[in-house]
Amino acid sequence: MTRLAAGVRLLVVALAVALITVHAQSPAPVSYVVTFPEPEHHWMQVEVTFPELGPTPLRTRMSRSSPGRYAVHEFAKNVFAIEARDGRGTALAVERVDADSWRIAGHDGTVRVTYRIFGDHVDGTYMAIDTTHAHLNTPAAFLWADDLASRPVRIRIVPPVEAGWTGVATQLFTTPDPWTFTAPNLQYFLDSPLEIADLVTGGFTLHTPTGETRAFRLAVHALDATQADVDALAGLVERLAREQAVVFGDVPALEPGAYTILLDLVPWADSDGMEHRNSTVITIPGLSLRTDEGRRSALPTISHEMFHLWNVERLRPADLEPFDFTRGNVSCCLWLAEGFTQYYGPLLLHRAGLSNALPIGSAIAALTAPGRRVRSAVEMSQQATFADAAVSNDAHDRSRTFFSYYTHGAAIALGLDLALRDRTGGRLSLDDYMRQLWRTYGAVPAPAPGLVARPYTLADLRQTLGALVDDQAFADDFFARYIEGREAIDYRRLLALAGFVLEPVAPTGAWPGEVAITETSGGLVVGGPAGTLVPFDTPAYAAGLDTGDRIVTIDGQPATRAAWEALRRGTPGDSHALVIERRDGRRAQTTLTMAADPARRIVPAESRRPLTDAERAFRDAWLGSRIR
């Protein structure tokens, strides 16, 4: 043996010893075994083993929130029959510490917890079990331990013997056993939904600019979908995905090897879509994929959720990284994370030739929504914990103070896209802004699957816009007025560049405010059955009307719906005498002074005249396909 060969052998031995040592030091995974003893009763049993613990008591908990859903949901409410044993099988006391967590002491370094959990709600947030499937959002289904977040996770599914469930769709990492999966850490595990059913699957691949391939999978649980139906849908989604990839100039690496679209189309589902790191859950009640119309009707939700593969899952606000499963998560920037995604959803379907819908309706809402005058886009984003499927028992004022950050953000995206095109003569657009954000923040390699290396702040977004246009003053002004302020973008001028006319619906019409009324024998009850509040800055608000009041007379005549609607046939500035009755039965007189009707509509200029060459070129550059 030569001296060189001996050296190589010593190096190999050293490396092997090092690998053995590292493997020996790696913590044992947290392991779940999931069974379904009575799926017809909508519960499952989970056995979770926490090994190699220290001497202190183990604290386990259920999540209180879920990625992509920012409010608190208290998933622990459906846990029952919880028990614990140590590694020798000795029963351990389970002490409930609070509504969401349990303390287990006196163990021998291993704790095996068994519990049952109920679920019968098919959407992106909760879980559902019946004889056709198990639809599992992991935060809603699985206990976890506070101090073991860095541990790997292993989960084995044991399907009911007679159920006919053929497989599992998930973004979890596969193993040689098709019913067993892994996750590298808790953050990734709790962001990984599972659909366990008789699935029909399909897929396609995309190529990155460097020639790498990215696999996309569709997994459908439906009562009538065939392989041909799913393959046809996959073909449509591929066209859409290619347009999305062009926006960012890349397709990110998919840690488990694929991106999975989980479609649950059972008739008892709720309509929903929820993004995850390498997958999305889409639930549409009773949608049939047997027709082209049915397949295309799934595309708007798919377009929105798949765009999150870039925007939110990797291009992520700093206040959502890492996601905190123990509380509601407040973010400054859902106007971009959700709102810009809302804008690109229909825009990219249009570019792909899959829809004629235009991403312009948000401008109308931004101009007329009463909430925009109350809170900025940033402040509206911070309301997500109270508005995003949050539950409350008391009355709230969102009807006049909240403007969805989805719609608000989409309107900002529309305005910024058109403004950039106008300002730079078509050289730059919102695509360039998103691409720059992606390169600077989203594309930075993650420290571990499920984590983001460089999340952005509000200041980062502002500075990136300034650098893109080489004019920080423009960026500062745009953010100050439209994102951190409450002004409305000049949509009329910007839409006109693309040959769209923003005009009043009733130019001479009178307007009392958007007031919900219910006609009764005693007059008009304000607020309607839903108790909708009278919006700020409206004639009705100025007249002192609000929910629960009854309008008894209008200009001395009995108040009827016909009399109320007749007020709109007058002119702005008209005044009307009202007698109103408050909740306590006392009556008061007030004056309602009508305002100009703020309702607006957008019509294509070509419905009235030919488009100019400049308008046509602007529109084509904005709405046309980017795929060459």
N, C-alpha and C positions, 0 to 999 in steps of 0.2 A: 504494500500500500504506500503510495507516495505521500509526501508531507501535505500536498494540496488536498488530496482525497481525504486524508485524516482530518484536516481542518474543516472541510465541508461536512464531514460526518458529525464532528463536534457541534457545528452550527445547527445542523438539523436536529440533533438531540436536544440542544439548548432550546430551540424553538418549540419542540414538542413538549418539553417540560414546562415552558412558559404557558403554552396553550392549556395544558392540563391544570396548571395552577389557576389560571384565569377562570377556567370552567368550574373548578372546585370552589372558587370564591363567588361565582355568580349566584344570586339569590334564587331560591326555588320559586317557581311561579305560583301565583294564586290560581286555583283550579276550580272551575264550575262544571257541574253535571246537571243538565236540565232534562226533566222528564214531564210527561203529560198524562197523569193517571186518568183524568176525567175531562178531556177537552170540551165535551158538550156542556160542562158547567163553567167554562171560561177561567180556569185557573191552571197554573203549572207549579211544579215543585222544583226548587233549586237547592242543590247541595254545594256549598262553597267551602273549600279548604284553604286556610291561611297557615302555611308551614313556616318553620324556622323563625319563630317570634322571640322577642326578648322577654325578660321576666315580668314586664309591666302588663297590666290588663289590656286586652284588645278592645278597641272601639271601632264598631262598624256603623255604617249609615246608609240610608237611601239618599239619592240626590234630591235637591229641591228645585233644580232648573235643568234645562237641556240645551245643548248647542243649537243656535239658530232660533231659539225661543227664549226670550230674555226675562220673562216674568217667572214668578214662583209658582210651582204646581203641586208641591207636597206629595210626591210619589209614594211616600211611606204609608199613606192611608189605606192602601190595598194589600199590605203585608199582614199575614196571619199565620198562626201555628209555627212560631219561630222557636227552635231548639238549638242547643249547642253541646258538643262533646269534645273531649281532648283527644290526643293521638292514640290513647289506649282505649277509647270508647267510653270513658267515664263522663256521665252527664255533668254539665256545668250550668251554673245559674246565669240567666240572661237578664240583665238589669236595663230597663228602658231609661235612658238618660234624659231624653227630650223627645219631641214629636218625631224626629228623624233618625235618631241614633240609639245604639245599644252598647252596653259595656259588659265584657265577659272577662272575669278574673279567675285565678286559680288553675290556669291551664299548664300543660307540660311543654309548651313551645309550639304546639299545634292546636288549632281550633277548627272544628268542622261544624259549620252552621247549616241547618236545614230550615227552610221556610217555604210557605206557599204564598202565591201572589195572584190576585184576581186582575183580569183585564179584558175589556170588551169594547174598545174604542179604536177604530182603525183610522189613524191619521199619522202625521209626522212627529207627534209629541208623545203619545201614549202607547199602550200595548193592547193587543187583542188576541184572544185564543178561542178557537172553535174547532169543529171537526174538519174544516177545510184548510186551516193554516194556523201558524203562530206568527204574529206580526209584532216584533219586539223592538221597541226603542230602548236601548240599553240603560239609560238613566232611569227609565220608568220600571225596569225589570230586575235590576241586580244590585244587591248589597255590595259595599266595598269598604275598605279600611283606610282610615285617615293617613296612617303612617307608611303605607305600602304603595304609594303612587308610582314609584319607579320600578316596581316589580313587573316582570312579564306576566301575562295572563294566558291561561289555557281554558278553553270551553269545549265541552262535548255535549252534543245534542242527541238525545235518545227519542226518536219519534214514536208516536203511538203505533202499535203493531198493525192495526186495521185501517189506519187513516189514509194510506195511499200517498203520503208526502214523499216526493221523489228527491228532494234536495234542499240545500240552504243557499240563499243569495245574501252576500254580505261583502263588506270591504275588509273584513278580518283576513289574516294571513292563513293560507291553506296548509294542510298537512297531508301525508299519504292517506289518512283516513278521511273520507269525504264528509264525515259528521263531526270532525274535530278541527278547531281553529285556534289561532293564537293572536295575541296583540303584544307589542313590545313594551307597553306601559299602560297605566290606567287612563291617561288622557285620550289615547287612541282607542282603547276599548270602549269607553263611554261615548265615543263619537261614531260608533260602528253599529248601525241597525242590522237586524237579521229578518229575513222573510223565509219562513220554512213552510213549504207547501208542495203541491204538484205544479211545478214551474215549467213554463215554456221560455226558452232562452234564445238569444240571438246576439249579434255583435258586428263590429267593424274595427278597423285600425286607422289611425292617423299617423302621419310622418312629421317629425320635427324638422326644422331647417337644417339640422346636422345629419339627417338621415335615420335617426332612431325611430322606432315604432312605438306607438302607444295604443294599447288595447282598450276598447270600450265594449261593455256587455249590457244587454237588456235582459232582465228577469221578470217575467210577467206572471202574476197570479190573477186569473180571471176565470169566469165560468164557461167561456166559449172561445177563447183565443186558440188559434192553430199555429203551427210552425210557420206557415206561409204568411199569416197575419203579422207575426212578430218580426219576421225577416223584412217584410215590407215597411214596417215602422222603423226598423234599424236603418234602412236605406234613406229614409227621410231625415232621421236624426244625424246620420253621417254628413249630409249636406249642411245641416245647421252647425254641427261641430266644426267643420272646416271654416265656416265664416267666423265663428267665435275665436278659433285659433289665430286667424289673421289679425284680429284686433290686437292681441297681445304679442304676436310674432313668435309664439312658442307654445308647446304643450308641456306642462310640467311632468316630471317623473312621478309615476304612480307607485307608491311604495309596495303595495301587495301585488303589483304587476298588471292591474287593470282598474278602470273606473266602471262602477256598476250602477245602473239605473234600475231601481226596484219599483216596479209598477204594481200596485194593489188595486184592482178594479172591481172588487166585489160590490154588490148593490148596497150593502149596509155600511160602506165606508163614508167618511166625511171628505170633502174636497180639501186637499192640502198638498203642499210640497215642502220638503225640508232638505237643506244641503248638509253634506258631510265632507270630510277630508277627501275621500276617494269614492264617494257614492252619493246618491240622492234617493230619497223616498218620495214617491208621488202616488197619492191616493185620489181616485176619481170615481165616484159611486156609479157602478153599473155601466161604465163606458165599454162599448164593444169595439174591438179592433178589426172586425170583420169587413168594414168598409173603409174606403179612402177617407171619407168624411170623418169617421170615428177616429182613425189614426191621426188625422190632422188636428182634431180637437184636443189631442193630448200634447201637441207641440208647444203651445204657449207656456204651460207649466214647465215642461222639459227645458225650454229655452232659458227661462229664468233660473231654474235650479242648476243647470249645467254650467251656466256662466259663473256661478259661485265657485266652480273648480278653481278659478283664478281669483275672482273678486270676493273676498271674505275668508276662504279657506287657506289661502296663502298670502294674498294681498289683504292684510288684516289690521284693524285698529288696535293700537297698543292697549286700550282699556278692555279688550276682550281676550288678551293673550297673557297667560293661559286662561281658558274659560274656568270660572269658579262654579262648581256644581252645588255649592252650599247656599247660594243666595241668588237674588236677581242680579243680572249683569247690566250695568249702565254704560252706555257708550256715547261719545260725542258725535260719532260719524256714521250712523246708520243711513243718513241721507245719501252717502256715497256707497256704502256697503250694500244696502238694500235698494235705495232709490236709483242709483246709476244702473244697477242690475235690472230694475224695473223698466228703465228706458231702453236698455239694449235688448231685452227680451223680444219685443215686437220688431225693433229695428233690424235685428239679425235674421229673423224669420222673413222679413221683407227682402233683405239682401239675398237670402238663399232662394228666393222665388217660391216660398212656402206659404205666404200670406200676403194679402193686400192691405192689412191693417197698418196704420201709420203711428209712430210714437209721438203724437202731438197733442193728444187729449189732456195731458197733465197741465198744459198751459192754461186751459180754461179753469181747471180746479185751482191752480195757484192764484189766479186773478180774483176768484170769487169766494174761496174758502174763508170763513171768518177766523179760523184758527191761525192763519198766516199772520194776522195783525197782532196776535197775542204772543206767539213764541217764534223764535228763529228756527232755522233748520237744525242747528245744533241742539237747541233746547227741545225741539220736537223729538230728536233722536233719543234724548235722555228720558223721554216719557215712555219708552218701549216697555219698561218693567211694569208699567201700569196699564198699557194698552194692548200688548201683544198676547192676546188670549188670556190675559189676567182676569181673575175672578174677584168681584167685590159685592157686598150686600147693600152698601149705602148708595145714595144718589151721587152722580158725578156730573161734571160740566163739560165732558169731552165734545159734546155736540157743537159747542161754540168756542172751545179753546184748543182743540186738537185737530191737526191736519196731518194725515198719515205721512210719515217720513218716506214711505214708498213713493207716494204720489208727489210729495214735495221734492224729494230727491230726483225723481224722474223729470220734473219740471226744470230743476236746476241743470240737470244734464243736458236737456234739450236746449236751454238758453246758452249754456257754455259751448256746446257743440257748434251751434250756429254763429255765436259770437267769435269763436276762434277762426272759423272759416271766413267770416266777413273781415276780421281784423288782418288776416294774413293772406288775403286773396286766394284762399283755398289751399295754401301750403300746409296748414296745420288744422287739426280737428280734435274732437274729444278722443278719437282713437289714439292719437299721438300722446295725449295726456295719460291715458290708461296704460299705454305701452311704456311710457317713461316711469310711471309708478311701479309697474310690474318689474322692470329691470332693476330699479333702485331698491325696492322693498320685497316684492313677492317672489322674485326668482332666486333670492339668496338661499343657499342650501340650508335645510332645517337641521338643528342639532339632534333631533330624533323624530321619527314618524309621529305626526300629530301635533308637532310644535312649529312655531314660526320664528325664524332667526331674527328678523328685523321688522317688527310691526311699526306702523306709522302713527304719528300724532296729527292733530289738526294743523299745527305749525308746519309739519312736513308737507302736507297737502298744499298749503298756501305757497310755500317756498318752491315746490316742484312746478307749480303753475307759473310762477314768476320766472324760473329758469327756462322753462319751455318756450315762453314767448319773449324772453330776454327783456322783460319789463316787470319788475317787482311791483311798481306802482299800480299797474293794471290788476295784478293778482290781489294786492292788498285791498283795492277798491272793490273788486268783485266779491271777495270774501266778506268784507265789512258790510256791504249793502245787502247781499242776497243770501249769504250762508250764516253769518253771525248776526246779521241785521234782518229786518222784516220787509224790505222793499221787494217789489215785483219787477222782474226783468221786462224789458220792452219787447214782448213777444210779437206785437203787431209789426214792428219794423223788421225784426229778424225773420219772421215767417214769410214776410213779403219777398225777401230775397230768393226764396225757393218757390214763389208763385202760389202762396196761400194767403187768403184774406181773413183777418181776424176782425169781426164786426159785431155790433150789437144785435141781439135777437129782436128786440123791440125798441127801436131808436127813440120813439116818442112815448113809450109806455111808462105808466106810473107804477111804483113798487113800494109795498109796505114792509118788505123784508120776507125772508123765507120762513114763514110761520106755520107750524103744523096746527091745524084746527080740526075739531070734531063737532059736527052739528048735533045738537040735542034740542029737546022741546023748549028749553029755557034760553037758548042762544048758542054761541060758539065757544066751546071749551078750548083754551090755548094749551098747546103742548101735545095734544093727541094722546093715544093710548100708551105710547112709549115715553111720555113725559119729556119730549124734546124741548130744550130751552130756546128762548128767543135770542138770536145772535146779537152780539155787540154791534154798535155802529149801524143800526138799522132804524127806520122810522118807528117800528113797533117797540123796539127797546127804548127809544127816546120817549115814547108815549107812556112808558111804565108798564107795558104788558109783559107777562111771563107765564111760565107753565102753571097750570092750576087756575088761572083767572078765567072768568066767563064774560065774553062780550055779550051784553044784553041788547043794546041798540046801536045802530049806525045811522048817524044823522037823523035821529028821532024815530027811525023805523026798526022793527024787529030784526035782530041780527041773524041772517041766514048765510049759508055758503054762497048762494047766488049773489047776495048783496056784497059779500066780501070780495068775490071775484070781480064784480062790477067796478070796484075801486081801481083796478088795473087799467080800465078803459079811459081813465082820466089822464091828466098830464102831471109831470113832476111839479111839486109845489102846492098841489091841491091839499086842502085841509078838511078833515072830517071829524065830527064830534062823536065820541064814543061814550057809552055808559058801560062800565065794567063792574063785575061783582067779584070781590076777593074771596079767599078760602073761608074766611069767617062770616061770610054773608053780607058784609057791608058793601055798599055801592059807592062808586066814585066816577066823576066825569073827567075825561082827558081828551086831548086833541092829537090826531094822527095826521102828520104832514108827510105826504108821499114824496119819494125820491125817484131819481132816474133808475130805470131797471138796469142792473149791472150784468145781466146775462149776456154771454158772448158765444159765438160759434165760429168755427173755422171752415171756410169753403175754398176749394181749389179755384184759382184764378181762371183756369181754362173753361170753367162752367159759364163764364161771362164774356171772356175774350181770349184770343190766342195767347199762349205763353210767349214771352220774349226769349231770345236765344240765351240771354244771361240767366234768366230764371230756370230754364230747362237744364242748363249746364250745372248750375248750383244744385238743383234737385238731384240730378243724376249722380253727381259726385258724393252727395250725402246718402242717398238711398240705394245706390247701385251696388252690385256684388263686388267684393274685393278679391275674389278667387280668379286667378289667371290660369 
